[in-house]
Amino acid sequence: MQIINFIIQNILTQAAIIVALIAMLGLILQKKTPGQIISGSFKTLLGFQVLTAGSAIIVG
């Protein structure tokens, strides 16, 4: 139970990770190769992080 609480409280509260998991699910449903799944998920995660950092700079 502690593991589930840790995952919910520390991992699933990060928007970039949620978006990357959704992208990964979409790539899996499209039956892409494992390399394409990893690459697409990582690019989505990185892109969302850059978007978040850029918006924080503009707001600040």
PDB file of N, CA, C and O in Angstrom:
ATOM      1  N   MET A   1       0.814  -1.192   0.000  1.00  0.00           N
ATOM      2  CA  MET A   1       0.000   0.000   0.000  1.00  0.00           C
ATOM      3  C   MET A   1       0.861   1.261   0.000  1.00  0.00           C
ATOM      4  O   MET A   1       0.488   2.269  -0.599  1.00  0.00           O
ATOM      5  N   GLN A   2       1.996   1.205   0.663  1.00  0.00           N
ATOM      6  CA  GLN A   2       2.889   2.361   0.703  1.00  0.00           C
ATOM      7  C   GLN A   2       3.462   2.664  -0.677  1.00  0.00           C
ATOM      8  O   GLN A   2       3.691   3.824  -1.022  1.00  0.00           O
ATOM      9  N   ILE A   3       3.690   1.620  -1.458  1.00  0.00           N
ATOM     10  CA  ILE A   3       4.229   1.820  -2.803  1.00  0.00           C
ATOM     11  C   ILE A   3       3.198   2.536  -3.667  1.00  0.00           C
ATOM     12  O   ILE A   3       3.543   3.447  -4.420  1.00  0.00           O
ATOM     13  N   ILE A   4       1.959   2.137  -3.566  1.00  0.00           N
ATOM     14  CA  ILE A   4       0.900   2.781  -4.349  1.00  0.00           C
ATOM     15  C   ILE A   4       0.747   4.241  -3.941  1.00  0.00           C
ATOM     16  O   ILE A   4       0.602   5.111  -4.800  1.00  0.00           O
ATOM     17  N   ASN A   5       0.777   4.515  -2.654  1.00  0.00           N
ATOM     18  CA  ASN A   5       0.689   5.899  -2.178  1.00  0.00           C
ATOM     19  C   ASN A   5       1.874   6.721  -2.667  1.00  0.00           C
ATOM     20  O   ASN A   5       1.704   7.882  -3.041  1.00  0.00           O
ATOM     21  N   PHE A   6       3.069   6.141  -2.672  1.00  0.00           N
ATOM     22  CA  PHE A   6       4.248   6.854  -3.163  1.00  0.00           C
ATOM     23  C   PHE A   6       4.093   7.205  -4.635  1.00  0.00           C
ATOM     24  O   PHE A   6       4.388   8.327  -5.046  1.00  0.00           O
ATOM     25  N   ILE A   7       3.628   6.241  -5.429  1.00  0.00           N
ATOM     26  CA  ILE A   7       3.449   6.475  -6.862  1.00  0.00           C
ATOM     27  C   ILE A   7       2.414   7.568  -7.098  1.00  0.00           C
ATOM     28  O   ILE A   7       2.627   8.453  -7.926  1.00  0.00           O
ATOM     29  N   ILE A   8       1.306   7.513  -6.384  1.00  0.00           N
ATOM     30  CA  ILE A   8       0.243   8.499  -6.576  1.00  0.00           C
ATOM     31  C   ILE A   8       0.690   9.885  -6.138  1.00  0.00           C
ATOM     32  O   ILE A   8       0.448  10.861  -6.848  1.00  0.00           O
ATOM     33  N   GLN A   9       1.336   9.991  -4.987  1.00  0.00           N
ATOM     34  CA  GLN A   9       1.677  11.295  -4.434  1.00  0.00           C
ATOM     35  C   GLN A   9       2.900  11.933  -5.083  1.00  0.00           C
ATOM     36  O   GLN A   9       2.972  13.159  -5.159  1.00  0.00           O
ATOM     37  N   ASN A  10       3.865  11.141  -5.553  1.00  0.00           N
ATOM     38  CA  ASN A  10       5.105  11.720  -6.051  1.00  0.00           C
ATOM     39  C   ASN A  10       5.283  11.649  -7.562  1.00  0.00           C
ATOM     40  O   ASN A  10       5.964  12.494  -8.143  1.00  0.00           O
ATOM     41  N   ILE A  11       4.694  10.676  -8.189  1.00  0.00           N
ATOM     42  CA  ILE A  11       4.913  10.512  -9.624  1.00  0.00           C
ATOM     43  C   ILE A  11       3.724  11.014 -10.426  1.00  0.00           C
ATOM     44  O   ILE A  11       3.899  11.777 -11.376  1.00  0.00           O
ATOM     45  N   LEU A  12       2.527  10.602 -10.060  1.00  0.00           N
ATOM     46  CA  LEU A  12       1.351  10.963 -10.843  1.00  0.00           C
ATOM     47  C   LEU A  12       0.897  12.403 -10.648  1.00  0.00           C
ATOM     48  O   LEU A  12      -0.037  12.845 -11.318  1.00  0.00           O
ATOM     49  N   THR A  13       1.530  13.139  -9.752  1.00  0.00           N
ATOM     50  CA  THR A  13       1.194  14.553  -9.595  1.00  0.00           C
ATOM     51  C   THR A  13       2.007  15.424 -10.549  1.00  0.00           C
ATOM     52  O   THR A  13       1.773  16.630 -10.632  1.00  0.00           O
ATOM     53  N   GLN A  14       2.949  14.834 -11.261  1.00  0.00           N
ATOM     54  CA  GLN A  14       3.769  15.565 -12.223  1.00  0.00           C
ATOM     55  C   GLN A  14       3.083  15.532 -13.587  1.00  0.00           C
ATOM     56  O   GLN A  14       2.876  14.461 -14.158  1.00  0.00           O
ATOM     57  N   ALA A  15       2.732  16.706 -14.105  1.00  0.00           N
ATOM     58  CA  ALA A  15       1.977  16.782 -15.359  1.00  0.00           C
ATOM     59  C   ALA A  15       2.762  16.198 -16.529  1.00  0.00           C
ATOM     60  O   ALA A  15       2.181  15.537 -17.389  1.00  0.00           O
ATOM     61  N   ALA A  16       4.065  16.431 -16.576  1.00  0.00           N
ATOM     62  CA  ALA A  16       4.869  15.940 -17.691  1.00  0.00           C
ATOM     63  C   ALA A  16       4.864  14.414 -17.752  1.00  0.00           C
ATOM     64  O   ALA A  16       4.838  13.834 -18.838  1.00  0.00           O
ATOM     65  N   ILE A  17       4.890  13.782 -16.617  1.00  0.00           N
ATOM     66  CA  ILE A  17       4.892  12.315 -16.591  1.00  0.00           C
ATOM     67  C   ILE A  17       3.550  11.773 -17.052  1.00  0.00           C
ATOM     68  O   ILE A  17       3.499  10.773 -17.769  1.00  0.00           O
ATOM     69  N   ILE A  18       2.469  12.418 -16.651  1.00  0.00           N
ATOM     70  CA  ILE A  18       1.134  11.980 -17.082  1.00  0.00           C
ATOM     71  C   ILE A  18       1.015  12.091 -18.599  1.00  0.00           C
ATOM     72  O   ILE A  18       0.515  11.173 -19.250  1.00  0.00           O
ATOM     73  N   VAL A  19       1.473  13.215 -19.168  1.00  0.00           N
ATOM     74  CA  VAL A  19       1.391  13.411 -20.616  1.00  0.00           C
ATOM     75  C   VAL A  19       2.248  12.377 -21.340  1.00  0.00           C
ATOM     76  O   VAL A  19       1.835  11.843 -22.369  1.00  0.00           O
ATOM     77  N   ALA A  20       3.430  12.091 -20.815  1.00  0.00           N
ATOM     78  CA  ALA A  20       4.304  11.091 -21.431  1.00  0.00           C
ATOM     79  C   ALA A  20       3.687   9.694 -21.361  1.00  0.00           C
ATOM     80  O   ALA A  20       3.808   8.919 -22.310  1.00  0.00           O
ATOM     81  N   LEU A  21       3.035   9.369 -20.261  1.00  0.00           N
ATOM     82  CA  LEU A  21       2.375   8.065 -20.153  1.00  0.00           C
ATOM     83  C   LEU A  21       1.214   7.936 -21.134  1.00  0.00           C
ATOM     84  O   LEU A  21       0.981   6.862 -21.688  1.00  0.00           O
ATOM     85  N   ILE A  22       0.488   9.030 -21.347  1.00  0.00           N
ATOM     86  CA  ILE A  22      -0.605   9.012 -22.319  1.00  0.00           C
ATOM     87  C   ILE A  22      -0.048   8.831 -23.731  1.00  0.00           C
ATOM     88  O   ILE A  22      -0.607   8.084 -24.535  1.00  0.00           O
ATOM     89  N   ALA A  23       1.056   9.517 -24.026  1.00  0.00           N
ATOM     90  CA  ALA A  23       1.697   9.352 -25.331  1.00  0.00           C
ATOM     91  C   ALA A  23       2.202   7.921 -25.508  1.00  0.00           C
ATOM     92  O   ALA A  23       2.080   7.347 -26.589  1.00  0.00           O
ATOM     93  N   MET A  24       2.767   7.351 -24.451  1.00  0.00           N
ATOM     94  CA  MET A  24       3.243   5.971 -24.511  1.00  0.00           C
ATOM     95  C   MET A  24       2.088   5.007 -24.770  1.00  0.00           C
ATOM     96  O   MET A  24       2.217   4.082 -25.571  1.00  0.00           O
ATOM     97  N   LEU A  25       0.972   5.221 -24.099  1.00  0.00           N
ATOM     98  CA  LEU A  25      -0.190   4.368 -24.312  1.00  0.00           C
ATOM     99  C   LEU A  25      -0.670   4.453 -25.759  1.00  0.00           C
ATOM    100  O   LEU A  25      -1.014   3.437 -26.363  1.00  0.00           O
ATOM    101  N   GLY A  26      -0.693   5.654 -26.306  1.00  0.00           N
ATOM    102  CA  GLY A  26      -1.101   5.824 -27.692  1.00  0.00           C
ATOM    103  C   GLY A  26      -0.174   5.109 -28.657  1.00  0.00           C
ATOM    104  O   GLY A  26      -0.633   4.489 -29.617  1.00  0.00           O
ATOM    105  N   LEU A  27       1.121   5.190 -28.412  1.00  0.00           N
ATOM    106  CA  LEU A  27       2.085   4.514 -29.280  1.00  0.00           C
ATOM    107  C   LEU A  27       1.965   2.995 -29.159  1.00  0.00           C
ATOM    108  O   LEU A  27       2.114   2.275 -30.146  1.00  0.00           O
ATOM    109  N   ILE A  28       1.697   2.520 -27.958  1.00  0.00           N
ATOM    110  CA  ILE A  28       1.513   1.072 -27.770  1.00  0.00           C
ATOM    111  C   ILE A  28       0.261   0.602 -28.509  1.00  0.00           C
ATOM    112  O   ILE A  28       0.274  -0.453 -29.143  1.00  0.00           O
ATOM    113  N   LEU A  29      -0.811   1.376 -28.431  1.00  0.00           N
ATOM    114  CA  LEU A  29      -2.047   1.002 -29.118  1.00  0.00           C
ATOM    115  C   LEU A  29      -1.894   1.041 -30.639  1.00  0.00           C
ATOM    116  O   LEU A  29      -2.605   0.340 -31.359  1.00  0.00           O
ATOM    117  N   GLN A  30      -0.962   1.865 -31.121  1.00  0.00           N
ATOM    118  CA  GLN A  30      -0.680   1.914 -32.557  1.00  0.00           C
ATOM    119  C   GLN A  30       0.274   0.810 -32.995  1.00  0.00           C
ATOM    120  O   GLN A  30       0.606   0.687 -34.173  1.00  0.00           O
ATOM    121  N   LYS A  31       0.706   0.013 -32.029  1.00  0.00           N
ATOM    122  CA  LYS A  31       1.612  -1.115 -32.271  1.00  0.00           C
ATOM    123  C   LYS A  31       2.933  -0.677 -32.903  1.00  0.00           C
ATOM    124  O   LYS A  31       3.405  -1.278 -33.868  1.00  0.00           O
ATOM    125  N   LYS A  32       3.513   0.373 -32.345  1.00  0.00           N
ATOM    126  CA  LYS A  32       4.821   0.843 -32.789  1.00  0.00           C
ATOM    127  C   LYS A  32       5.905  -0.058 -32.203  1.00  0.00           C
ATOM    128  O   LYS A  32       5.644  -0.853 -31.300  1.00  0.00           O
ATOM    129  N   THR A  33       7.116   0.074 -32.722  1.00  0.00           N
ATOM    130  CA  THR A  33       8.233  -0.719 -32.215  1.00  0.00           C
ATOM    131  C   THR A  33       8.646  -0.185 -30.843  1.00  0.00           C
ATOM    132  O   THR A  33       8.360   0.968 -30.520  1.00  0.00           O
ATOM    133  N   PRO A  34       9.317  -1.012 -30.031  1.00  0.00           N
ATOM    134  CA  PRO A  34       9.756  -0.534 -28.707  1.00  0.00           C
ATOM    135  C   PRO A  34      10.646   0.707 -28.792  1.00  0.00           C
ATOM    136  O   PRO A  34      10.564   1.585 -27.933  1.00  0.00           O
ATOM    137  N   GLY A  35      11.474   0.784 -29.796  1.00  0.00           N
ATOM    138  CA  GLY A  35      12.317   1.964 -29.949  1.00  0.00           C
ATOM    139  C   GLY A  35      11.515   3.227 -30.205  1.00  0.00           C
ATOM    140  O   GLY A  35      11.826   4.289 -29.668  1.00  0.00           O
ATOM    141  N   GLN A  36      10.480   3.107 -31.029  1.00  0.00           N
ATOM    142  CA  GLN A  36       9.632   4.252 -31.308  1.00  0.00           C
ATOM    143  C   GLN A  36       8.809   4.649 -30.078  1.00  0.00           C
ATOM    144  O   GLN A  36       8.545   5.831 -29.856  1.00  0.00           O
ATOM    145  N   ILE A  37       8.412   3.663 -29.290  1.00  0.00           N
ATOM    146  CA  ILE A  37       7.643   3.950 -28.075  1.00  0.00           C
ATOM    147  C   ILE A  37       8.506   4.713 -27.075  1.00  0.00           C
ATOM    148  O   ILE A  37       8.073   5.720 -26.516  1.00  0.00           O
ATOM    149  N   ILE A  38       9.714   4.236 -26.856  1.00  0.00           N
ATOM    150  CA  ILE A  38      10.619   4.903 -25.906  1.00  0.00           C
ATOM    151  C   ILE A  38      10.969   6.297 -26.398  1.00  0.00           C
ATOM    152  O   ILE A  38      10.940   7.259 -25.631  1.00  0.00           O
ATOM    153  N   SER A  39      11.300   6.403 -27.683  1.00  0.00           N
ATOM    154  CA  SER A  39      11.678   7.688 -28.254  1.00  0.00           C
ATOM    155  C   SER A  39      10.529   8.690 -28.182  1.00  0.00           C
ATOM    156  O   SER A  39      10.726   9.836 -27.777  1.00  0.00           O
ATOM    157  N   GLY A  40       9.343   8.265 -28.570  1.00  0.00           N
ATOM    158  CA  GLY A  40       8.195   9.160 -28.550  1.00  0.00           C
ATOM    159  C   GLY A  40       7.824   9.609 -27.152  1.00  0.00           C
ATOM    160  O   GLY A  40       7.474  10.770 -26.942  1.00  0.00           O
ATOM    161  N   SER A  41       7.898   8.707 -26.207  1.00  0.00           N
ATOM    162  CA  SER A  41       7.571   9.052 -24.824  1.00  0.00           C
ATOM    163  C   SER A  41       8.588  10.022 -24.237  1.00  0.00           C
ATOM    164  O   SER A  41       8.230  10.977 -23.548  1.00  0.00           O
ATOM    165  N   PHE A  42       9.862   9.763 -24.521  1.00  0.00           N
ATOM    166  CA  PHE A  42      10.911  10.644 -24.000  1.00  0.00           C
ATOM    167  C   PHE A  42      10.825  12.030 -24.628  1.00  0.00           C
ATOM    168  O   PHE A  42      11.003  13.035 -23.941  1.00  0.00           O
ATOM    169  N   LYS A  43      10.552  12.088 -25.925  1.00  0.00           N
ATOM    170  CA  LYS A  43      10.423  13.383 -26.592  1.00  0.00           C
ATOM    171  C   LYS A  43       9.243  14.166 -26.043  1.00  0.00           C
ATOM    172  O   LYS A  43       9.322  15.384 -25.881  1.00  0.00           O
ATOM    173  N   THR A  44       8.148  13.470 -25.755  1.00  0.00           N
ATOM    174  CA  THR A  44       6.982  14.125 -25.181  1.00  0.00           C
ATOM    175  C   THR A  44       7.299  14.666 -23.794  1.00  0.00           C
ATOM    176  O   THR A  44       6.949  15.800 -23.469  1.00  0.00           O
ATOM    177  N   LEU A  45       7.965  13.851 -22.975  1.00  0.00           N
ATOM    178  CA  LEU A  45       8.343  14.274 -21.627  1.00  0.00           C
ATOM    179  C   LEU A  45       9.265  15.492 -21.681  1.00  0.00           C
ATOM    180  O   LEU A  45       9.059  16.468 -20.960  1.00  0.00           O
ATOM    181  N   LEU A  46      10.263  15.428 -22.523  1.00  0.00           N
ATOM    182  CA  LEU A  46      11.227  16.524 -22.635  1.00  0.00           C
ATOM    183  C   LEU A  46      10.562  17.785 -23.179  1.00  0.00           C
ATOM    184  O   LEU A  46      10.819  18.885 -22.691  1.00  0.00           O
ATOM    185  N   GLY A  47       9.713  17.626 -24.181  1.00  0.00           N
ATOM    186  CA  GLY A  47       9.021  18.781 -24.743  1.00  0.00           C
ATOM    187  C   GLY A  47       8.113  19.461 -23.735  1.00  0.00           C
ATOM    188  O   GLY A  47       8.042  20.688 -23.683  1.00  0.00           O
ATOM    189  N   PHE A  48       7.425  18.669 -22.939  1.00  0.00           N
ATOM    190  CA  PHE A  48       6.553  19.251 -21.921  1.00  0.00           C
ATOM    191  C   PHE A  48       7.372  19.969 -20.854  1.00  0.00           C
ATOM    192  O   PHE A  48       6.962  21.019 -20.358  1.00  0.00           O
ATOM    193  N   GLN A  49       8.520  19.412 -20.499  1.00  0.00           N
ATOM    194  CA  GLN A  49       9.394  20.074 -19.512  1.00  0.00           C
ATOM    195  C   GLN A  49       9.896  21.410 -20.055  1.00  0.00           C
ATOM    196  O   GLN A  49       9.933  22.400 -19.325  1.00  0.00           O
ATOM    197  N   VAL A  50      10.278  21.443 -21.323  1.00  0.00           N
ATOM    198  CA  VAL A  50      10.748  22.694 -21.937  1.00  0.00           C
ATOM    199  C   VAL A  50       9.616  23.709 -21.984  1.00  0.00           C
ATOM    200  O   VAL A  50       9.824  24.886 -21.692  1.00  0.00           O
ATOM    201  N   LEU A  51       8.426  23.262 -22.347  1.00  0.00           N
ATOM    202  CA  LEU A  51       7.269  24.153 -22.377  1.00  0.00           C
ATOM    203  C   LEU A  51       6.978  24.731 -20.995  1.00  0.00           C
ATOM    204  O   LEU A  51       6.703  25.923 -20.862  1.00  0.00           O
ATOM    205  N   THR A  52       7.039  23.892 -19.977  1.00  0.00           N
ATOM    206  CA  THR A  52       6.795  24.350 -18.608  1.00  0.00           C
ATOM    207  C   THR A  52       7.855  25.342 -18.157  1.00  0.00           C
ATOM    208  O   THR A  52       7.537  26.361 -17.542  1.00  0.00           O
ATOM    209  N   ALA A  53       9.115  25.048 -18.460  1.00  0.00           N
ATOM    210  CA  ALA A  53      10.194  25.953 -18.067  1.00  0.00           C
ATOM    211  C   ALA A  53      10.073  27.285 -18.805  1.00  0.00           C
ATOM    212  O   ALA A  53      10.276  28.341 -18.206  1.00  0.00           O
ATOM    213  N   GLY A  54       9.751  27.249 -20.077  1.00  0.00           N
ATOM    214  CA  GLY A  54       9.595  28.484 -20.849  1.00  0.00           C
ATOM    215  C   GLY A  54       8.457  29.343 -20.338  1.00  0.00           C
ATOM    216  O   GLY A  54       8.585  30.564 -20.245  1.00  0.00           O
ATOM    217  N   SER A  55       7.349  28.712 -20.007  1.00  0.00           N
ATOM    218  CA  SER A  55       6.217  29.489 -19.481  1.00  0.00           C
ATOM    219  C   SER A  55       6.539  30.066 -18.101  1.00  0.00           C
ATOM    220  O   SER A  55       6.082  31.158 -17.763  1.00  0.00           O
ATOM    221  N   ALA A  56       7.313  29.347 -17.317  1.00  0.00           N
ATOM    222  CA  ALA A  56       7.708  29.875 -15.996  1.00  0.00           C
ATOM    223  C   ALA A  56       8.608  31.084 -16.150  1.00  0.00           C
ATOM    224  O   ALA A  56       8.521  32.025 -15.361  1.00  0.00           O
ATOM    225  N   ILE A  57       9.477  31.074 -17.157  1.00  0.00           N
ATOM    226  CA  ILE A  57      10.350  32.232 -17.389  1.00  0.00           C
ATOM    227  C   ILE A  57       9.534  33.436 -17.835  1.00  0.00           C
ATOM    228  O   ILE A  57       9.771  34.556 -17.382  1.00  0.00           O
ATOM    229  N   ILE A  58       8.571  33.204 -18.727  1.00  0.00           N
ATOM    230  CA  ILE A  58       7.751  34.312 -19.209  1.00  0.00           C
ATOM    231  C   ILE A  58       6.909  34.899 -18.088  1.00  0.00           C
ATOM    232  O   ILE A  58       6.779  36.119 -17.981  1.00  0.00           O
ATOM    233  N   VAL A  59       6.333  34.035 -17.247  1.00  0.00           N
ATOM    234  CA  VAL A  59       5.505  34.520 -16.137  1.00  0.00           C
ATOM    235  C   VAL A  59       6.366  35.270 -15.134  1.00  0.00           C
ATOM    236  O   VAL A  59       5.949  36.295 -14.593  1.00  0.00           O
ATOM    237  N   GLY A  60       7.577  34.755 -14.883  1.00  0.00           N
ATOM    238  CA  GLY A  60       8.463  35.389 -13.900  1.00  0.00           C
ATOM    239  C   GLY A  60       9.050  36.661 -14.454  1.00  0.00           C
ATOM    240  O   GLY A  60       9.821  37.334 -13.771  1.00  0.00           O
TER     241      GLY A  60
END
